[in-house]
């Protein structure tokens, strides 16, 4: 039974896995879910990990939340987090948003967009204290970004002698 599920996962047959699992009796289902969560945490293959994450998401398997958050937080998976973040959307993951929030500005594009969507979906479920922490993080990052942006503008103008053309929203060489 578990091997059949693993075979379908290797073939990326998500719908077939879900249908197969829904037909199992509860005790068999629970055993397979335990194995899938173990596979999620221990596989070295990102395709397998991502497929398992999506299956667990589609099954609304909240037992997968902590393992997913741990994987997302693990620096070894820095370049393979997007699907894992996506998988949290249908799960009870609101209390972990604060921990993942820095990925909104540190992650790659896919991670940032998936986390943005996750926050958007879960904000109403978040504790006010966590929302306030996210706001503090946002304000800090905006301050840091403004400092960086000012340095870039200064470098463009002072070091490279460029002029900001507001009509084109870019720096151009100054006419001499």
Secondary structure, DSSP 8 states (H G I E B T S, - for coil): -HHHHHHHHHTT-HHHHHHHHHTS-HHHHHHHHHHHHHHHHH-S-HHHHHHHHHHHHHTT-GGGHHHHHHHHH-GGGTTS-HHHHHHTTTSS-GGGHHHHTTHHHHS-HHHHHHHHHHHHHHGGGS-HHHHHHHHHHHHHHHHHHHHHHHHHHHIIIIIS-EEEETTTTEEEE---
